[in-house]
Amino acid sequence: MSYNRYAPFLFLAPALILFLCFTAYPIVASLILSFQKLEGGEYIFAGFSNYIRLFKDMVFYEALKNTFIFFIIQIPIMLGLALILANALNSKLLRFRGFFRVGFFMPAVTSLVAYAILFSIMLQDSGLVNQFLGYLGINNIPWLAHPFWAKVSIIMAMT
């Protein structure tokens, strides 16, 4: 009888331990660290001075603006494409559904480093994307060098 009472906790224990070690502890440690500064090799309580400095920094607002742009543009595109692809991959008319499902799922399990390298190679000045655009009569686009096109390339890569 006593085994039945503790069984759910034993099953939940590994997930709870992993959550505490790899999610809860880093969040709490980061929060505590954000109120400190490093002086002479040791951390000293700094109060809100780090946050005051952060809100006076223009680079922070630029990063916030870029994140908001990515959020506004990329999320609707990603959700729309996901719904269209999910319906297409679930269609009885599609042959080799399993193959295509694996093909669409593979980027989710491949290394992000390999993914980043692949997109940086594709978006170089002489990369695959600019070569294709050249065949269409469109001049090379500085995908990774111009701020606007860098945002567009990140949105494409994330989508």
C-alpha positions as CSV (number, residue, x, y, z in Angstrom):
1,M,0.0,0.0,0.0
2,S,2.8,2.4,0.8
3,Y,4.4,1.9,-2.6
4,N,1.2,3.1,-4.3
5,R,1.2,6.3,-2.4
6,Y,4.8,7.3,-3.4
7,A,4.9,5.8,-6.9
8,P,3.7,9.1,-8.7
9,F,6.5,11.0,-6.9
10,L,9.1,8.4,-7.9
11,F,8.0,8.7,-11.6
12,L,8.0,12.5,-11.4
13,A,11.4,12.8,-9.6
14,P,13.7,12.5,-12.6
15,A,11.8,15.2,-14.5
16,L,11.6,17.4,-11.5
17,I,15.3,17.1,-10.7
18,L,16.2,17.9,-14.3
19,F,13.9,20.9,-14.3
20,L,15.4,22.2,-11.1
21,C,19.0,21.7,-12.3
22,F,18.7,23.0,-15.8
23,T,15.8,25.5,-15.7
24,A,14.9,26.8,-12.3
25,Y,18.4,27.1,-10.9
26,P,19.9,29.0,-13.9
27,I,16.9,31.4,-13.9
28,V,17.3,32.1,-10.1
29,A,21.1,32.4,-10.4
30,S,20.8,34.8,-13.3
31,L,18.3,36.9,-11.5
32,I,20.6,37.1,-8.4
33,L,23.7,37.8,-10.6
34,S,21.9,40.6,-12.4
35,F,21.9,42.6,-9.1
36,Q,25.6,42.2,-8.6
37,K,28.8,43.7,-10.2
38,L,32.3,42.2,-10.3
39,E,34.9,44.3,-8.4
40,G,38.4,43.0,-7.5
41,G,37.5,39.4,-8.4
42,E,34.4,39.1,-6.2
43,Y,30.8,39.9,-6.7
44,I,29.3,42.9,-4.8
45,F,25.6,43.8,-4.5
46,A,24.9,46.6,-7.0
47,G,21.1,47.0,-6.5
48,F,19.3,48.3,-9.6
49,S,22.4,50.0,-11.1
50,N,22.8,47.3,-13.8
51,Y,19.2,47.8,-14.8
52,I,19.5,51.5,-14.9
53,R,22.6,51.2,-17.1
54,L,20.7,48.8,-19.3
55,F,17.7,51.1,-19.9
56,K,20.1,54.0,-20.7
57,D,21.9,51.9,-23.4
58,M,20.7,52.5,-26.9
59,V,22.1,49.1,-28.1
60,F,19.5,47.5,-25.8
61,Y,16.7,49.4,-27.5
62,E,18.0,48.5,-30.9
63,A,18.1,44.8,-29.9
64,L,14.6,45.1,-28.5
65,K,13.4,46.7,-31.7
66,N,15.0,43.9,-33.8
67,T,13.5,41.2,-31.7
68,F,10.1,42.8,-32.0
69,I,10.4,43.0,-35.8
70,F,11.3,39.3,-35.9
71,F,8.4,38.5,-33.7
72,I,5.8,40.5,-35.8
73,I,7.0,39.3,-39.2
74,Q,8.3,35.7,-38.6
75,I,5.6,34.3,-36.3
76,P,2.6,34.8,-38.6
77,I,4.7,33.5,-41.6
78,M,5.8,30.5,-39.6
79,L,2.3,29.6,-38.3
80,G,0.7,30.0,-41.7
81,L,3.3,27.8,-43.4
82,A,3.1,25.3,-40.5
83,L,-0.7,25.0,-40.9
84,I,-0.4,24.6,-44.7
85,L,2.3,22.0,-44.5
86,A,0.6,20.1,-41.7
87,N,-2.6,19.8,-43.8
88,A,-0.6,18.9,-46.9
89,L,1.4,16.3,-45.1
90,N,-1.7,14.8,-43.6
91,S,-3.5,14.6,-47.0
92,K,-4.4,11.1,-48.3
93,L,-3.6,12.3,-51.8
94,L,0.1,12.8,-51.0
95,R,2.3,9.8,-51.8
96,F,5.4,9.0,-49.6
97,R,3.9,11.0,-46.7
98,G,6.3,9.4,-44.2
99,F,9.3,10.4,-46.3
100,F,8.1,14.0,-46.5
101,R,7.3,14.1,-42.8
102,V,10.8,13.0,-42.0
103,G,12.2,15.6,-44.4
104,F,10.3,18.4,-42.7
105,F,11.2,17.2,-39.2
106,M,14.9,16.7,-39.9
107,P,15.9,20.4,-39.4
108,A,14.4,20.3,-35.9
109,V,16.8,17.5,-34.9
110,T,19.9,18.6,-36.8
111,S,22.6,20.7,-35.1
112,L,21.9,24.4,-35.0
113,V,25.6,25.0,-35.8
114,A,25.3,23.0,-39.0
115,Y,22.1,24.8,-39.8
116,A,23.8,28.2,-39.3
117,I,26.7,27.2,-41.5
118,L,24.4,25.9,-44.2
119,F,22.4,29.2,-44.3
120,S,25.6,31.4,-44.2
121,I,27.0,29.4,-47.2
122,M,23.7,29.7,-49.1
123,L,23.4,33.5,-48.4
124,Q,27.0,34.5,-49.2
125,D,27.6,36.9,-52.1
126,S,28.4,34.0,-54.4
127,G,26.0,31.6,-52.6
128,L,23.2,29.5,-54.0
129,V,20.5,32.1,-53.3
130,N,22.3,34.9,-55.2
131,Q,23.2,32.6,-58.0
132,F,19.5,31.7,-58.4
133,L,18.5,35.3,-58.3
134,G,21.2,36.0,-60.9
135,Y,19.5,33.6,-63.3
136,L,16.3,35.6,-62.8
137,G,18.1,38.8,-63.7
138,I,18.2,40.1,-60.1
139,N,21.4,41.7,-58.8
140,N,23.2,40.1,-55.8
141,I,21.6,40.9,-52.5
142,P,24.0,41.6,-49.5
143,W,22.1,39.1,-47.3
144,L,24.6,39.1,-44.4
145,A,26.2,42.5,-44.9
146,H,23.3,44.9,-44.9
147,P,21.2,45.4,-41.7
148,F,17.8,45.1,-43.5
149,W,18.8,42.0,-45.5
150,A,20.4,40.4,-42.5
151,K,17.0,40.6,-40.7
152,V,15.3,39.2,-43.7
153,S,17.8,36.3,-43.9
154,I,17.4,35.5,-40.2
155,I,13.6,35.5,-40.6
156,M,14.0,33.1,-43.6
157,A,16.4,30.8,-41.7
158,M,14.1,30.7,-38.7
159,T,11.1,30.0,-40.8
